[in-house]
Amino acid sequence: MVAHFLPSSSCEIQDGDAIALLQRIQRHLVQVAVGQSTTAIATAYAHYSPNSLAPVLGTVPILLLHGFDSSLLEFRRVFPLLAHRHETWAIDLLGSGFTEYTATLAVNPQTIRQHLLSVVEAWIGQPVTLVGASLGGAVAIDFALHHPGWVRSLVLMDSVGFSGSFPVGQFLPHPLIELGTNWLYFRKHAALAAASVLPILDASLIDALRCSLLHQEMPGWRDAIASFTQSGGYANLSNAIAQVTHPTLILWGTADDVLGTADATRFEQAIQGSRLIWVEGAGHVPHFDQPQVVVDHLLSFAQQIER
């Protein structure tokens, strides 16, 4: 059984790891203060601690942050490998995944940060290791710079920051943004429709498409994408990256065909004391392509910072 708020098409997914994570996803209210008002956001998350009675003593919780137009479901391959050895959280960011979209609250770096702060304060209650993938990396950096006391360390996986944002979005008229949002929707659905009629195609690839599309069935998905696009995203983050002082691990796929590989070295050079590890044979999503390799590096890094 999966939660009632998940789209009905979740029953079509066959991947065992995806099903297990879908069955673990919950959604609880968190109070998000923005300006003079407070909004209750039903926030989707998954949490597991090896000790089911209490968090593991002496360890820093790991908090996984997904990428753009995605959900915590993208961590389905690493979540079980991590969770049985280390307290692990994964959340759907404001305006993303299976977290409730609220039309009265704009989706931008400021509100995403405040929502994340509310989650960490209310649910976790101690500094965390933020693991950010793609856009989630930019979210992690931005959060660490504004709320350093709530962060123990950072792990950036093929991270947005130097590139990958969309600053021109704030200057585009709404009809053009709407057109782009529709394109995001239809290109993946067209790919799924085409894949479904090709009997020679690996069924796991069809399942991967279903997982990447599931959150797009949530109410308000288009409006949330448009709101974030209009904000300009994390276009102003690059000049602040060198201010990061937390221990930082950079994991980067050697075959990243989305951001390329040049930014990996830029992060290593900008963040003092950071360490770059290349994930061989992985593309833009190393935690999907090489989950065991990524988990081994994450756990090794976690042990190092806790000594």
C-alpha positions in Angstrom: 0.0 0.0 0.0 1.2 3.5 -0.8 0.0 6.8 0.7 -3.3 8.2 -0.5 -1.7 11.4 -1.7 0.5 9.7 -4.3 -0.8 9.5 -7.9 -2.7 6.4 -8.8 -0.2 5.7 -11.6 2.3 4.7 -8.8 0.7 1.2 -9.0 2.1 0.8 -12.5 5.7 0.9 -11.2 7.4 -2.5 -11.0 10.9 -1.6 -9.7 11.4 -3.2 -6.3 13.5 -0.3 -4.8 10.9 2.2 -6.1 8.0 0.3 -4.6 9.8 0.0 -1.3 10.5 3.7 -1.1 7.0 4.7 -2.3 5.6 2.6 0.6 7.8 4.5 3.0 6.9 8.0 1.9 4.8 10.0 4.4 3.5 13.5 4.3 3.2 15.7 7.4 2.6 19.4 8.0 5.5 21.7 8.7 5.0 25.4 9.5 7.0 27.6 7.2 7.4 31.3 8.2 7.9 33.7 5.3 7.9 37.4 6.1 5.0 38.2 8.5 3.0 35.1 7.7 3.2 31.3 8.4 2.0 28.6 6.0 1.5 25.0 6.8 3.0 22.8 4.1 2.2 19.1 3.8 5.8 17.9 3.2 6.6 14.5 1.7 9.5 12.6 3.2 11.1 9.2 3.9 13.1 8.5 7.0 14.8 5.4 8.3 17.1 4.8 11.3 18.9 1.5 11.9 17.6 1.7 15.4 13.8 2.0 15.0 13.3 3.3 18.6 15.6 6.3 18.4 18.1 8.0 16.1 21.6 6.4 16.1 23.7 8.0 18.7 27.0 9.6 17.7 26.1 10.0 14.0 25.1 13.0 11.9 21.8 12.3 10.0 22.1 12.3 6.2 19.5 14.4 4.4 19.1 13.8 0.7 18.0 16.6 -1.6 16.8 15.8 -5.1 17.3 17.7 -8.4 15.1 19.9 -10.6 11.7 18.5 -11.7 12.2 15.4 -9.6 11.3 13.9 -6.3 12.9 11.9 -3.5 12.1 8.8 -5.6 15.4 9.5 -7.5 17.2 8.2 -4.4 15.5 4.8 -4.6 18.7 2.9 -5.3 20.8 4.5 -2.6 18.2 5.0 0.1 18.1 1.3 1.2 21.8 0.9 1.0 22.3 4.0 3.3 19.4 3.6 5.6 20.3 0.2 7.0 23.7 1.6 8.1 23.1 5.3 8.9 20.1 7.5 9.8 18.8 8.8 6.5 16.2 11.3 5.5 15.0 12.3 2.1 12.5 15.1 1.5 10.6 16.6 -1.4 11.6 20.3 -1.5 9.0 23.1 -1.6 7.2 23.1 -4.9 8.6 19.7 -5.9 7.9 16.0 -5.8 5.0 14.9 -3.6 5.1 17.9 -1.3 1.9 20.0 -1.4 2.0 23.0 -3.6 0.5 26.1 -2.1 -0.4 28.8 -4.6 0.0 31.6 -2.0 3.6 30.8 -1.5 6.1 31.6 -4.3 8.7 28.9 -5.1 12.1 30.5 -5.1 15.5 30.0 -3.3 14.3 32.0 -0.3 11.1 30.0 0.4 12.8 26.7 -0.5 15.5 27.5 2.1 12.9 28.5 4.7 10.9 25.3 4.1 14.1 23.2 4.5 15.0 25.1 7.7 11.6 24.3 9.1 12.0 20.6 8.3 15.4 20.4 9.9 14.4 22.3 13.0 11.1 20.5 13.6 11.8 17.0 12.5 15.5 16.3 12.8 16.6 18.8 15.5 20.3 18.6 14.9 22.9 19.5 12.3 22.9 17.3 9.2 25.0 16.2 6.3 23.2 17.6 3.3 23.6 15.5 0.1 22.4 17.6 -2.8 22.0 16.2 -6.4 22.0 18.6 -9.3 19.7 21.5 -8.3 19.7 19.9 -4.8 23.4 20.8 -4.6 22.6 24.5 -5.1 19.9 24.2 -2.4 22.4 22.6 0.0 25.0 25.3 -0.6 22.5 28.1 -0.2 21.2 26.6 3.0 24.7 26.1 4.4 25.6 29.7 3.7 22.5 31.1 5.4 22.1 28.5 8.3 25.6 27.2 8.9 24.8 26.0 12.4 22.3 23.4 11.0 24.8 21.9 8.6 27.7 19.5 9.6 29.0 18.8 6.1 28.0 18.9 2.4 28.1 16.3 -0.4 27.6 17.8 -3.8 26.7 15.4 -6.6 26.9 16.8 -10.2 25.7 20.1 -8.6 24.1 23.2 -10.0 25.9 26.3 -8.8 28.3 27.5 -11.4 26.0 26.5 -14.2 22.6 24.8 -14.6 20.4 27.6 -13.4 18.1 29.6 -15.6 18.4 33.3 -14.8 16.6 34.4 -17.9 13.4 32.9 -16.6 12.7 35.9 -14.5 12.4 38.0 -17.7 10.2 35.7 -19.7 6.5 36.3 -20.1 4.2 33.8 -18.4 2.9 32.3 -21.7 6.4 31.4 -22.7 7.2 29.9 -19.3 3.9 27.9 -19.5 5.0 26.6 -23.0 8.3 25.4 -21.5 6.5 23.7 -18.6 4.2 21.9 -21.0 7.3 20.8 -23.0 8.8 19.3 -19.8 5.6 17.3 -19.4 5.0 16.1 -22.9 8.6 15.2 -23.8 8.8 12.6 -21.0 5.3 11.3 -21.6 6.0 11.0 -25.3 9.2 9.0 -24.5 7.2 6.7 -22.2 4.5 6.2 -24.8 7.1 5.4 -27.5 9.0 3.0 -25.1 5.9 1.2 -24.1 5.3 0.0 -27.7 8.8 -1.2 -28.3 9.0 -4.8 -27.1 12.7 -5.0 -27.4 13.3 -2.2 -24.9 14.5 -3.1 -21.4 11.5 -3.0 -19.1 13.6 -1.3 -16.4 14.0 1.7 -18.6 10.3 2.1 -18.9 10.0 1.8 -15.2 12.7 4.5 -14.8 10.6 6.8 -17.0 7.5 6.1 -14.9 9.4 7.0 -11.7 10.7 10.3 -13.3 7.1 11.2 -14.3 5.1 10.3 -11.2 5.5 13.7 -9.5 4.2 15.5 -12.6 0.8 14.1 -11.8 0.6 16.0 -8.5 -1.8 19.0 -8.3 0.0 22.3 -9.0 3.1 20.8 -10.6 3.0 23.2 -13.6 2.3 26.2 -11.4 5.2 25.3 -9.1 7.6 24.9 -12.0 6.5 28.2 -13.5 6.9 30.0 -10.1 10.5 28.7 -9.7 11.4 29.6 -13.2 10.1 33.1 -12.8 12.4 33.5 -9.7 15.6 33.0 -11.8 16.6 30.1 -9.6 20.1 30.1 -8.2 21.7 32.3 -10.8 23.4 34.5 -8.1 24.9 31.6 -6.2 28.2 31.2 -8.1 29.9 34.2 -6.5 29.2 32.9 -3.0 30.4 29.3 -3.4 33.9 30.2 -2.2 32.3 31.2 1.2 31.4 27.6 2.0 33.5 26.5 5.1 31.8 23.1 5.9 33.7 19.9 5.1 32.6 19.2 1.5 32.7 16.1 -0.7 32.2 16.4 -4.4 31.0 13.4 -6.3 30.8 13.7 -10.1 30.0 11.3 -12.9 32.7 11.1 -15.5 30.0 10.9 -18.2 27.8 13.8 -17.1 26.0 14.9 -20.3 23.9 17.5 -18.6 26.4 19.9 -16.8 29.5 18.4 -18.3 32.6 17.8 -16.0 34.3 21.2 -15.9 32.3 22.4 -12.9 33.5 19.5 -10.7 37.0 21.0 -10.7 35.6 24.5 -10.2 33.8 23.4 -7.1 37.0 21.7 -5.8 39.0 24.9 -6.4 36.4 27.2 -4.9 35.6 25.4 -1.7 38.6 25.3 0.5 39.5 21.8 1.8 36.9 20.1 -0.4 37.6 16.7 -2.0 36.6 15.7 -5.5 35.9 12.1 -6.4 35.0 11.0 -9.9 32.4 8.3 -10.2 33.5 6.2 -13.2 30.8 5.2 -15.7 28.2 7.5 -14.2 26.3 10.2 -15.9 24.5 13.2 -14.3 22.8 11.0 -11.7 25.6 8.9 -10.2 23.4 7.8 -7.3 21.3 6.0 -9.9 24.0 4.8 -12.2 26.5 3.7 -9.5 24.6 3.5 -6.2 26.9 1.2 -4.3 30.0 3.3 -5.2 28.2 6.5 -4.1 27.0 5.0 -0.8 30.5 3.7 0.0 31.9 7.2 -0.5 29.1 8.8 1.5 29.6 6.5 4.5 33.3 6.9 4.4 33.0 10.6 4.4 30.4 10.5 7.2 32.8 8.5 9.3 35.6 10.9 8.7 33.7 14.0 9.8 32.5 12.3 13.0 35.9 11.5 14.2 
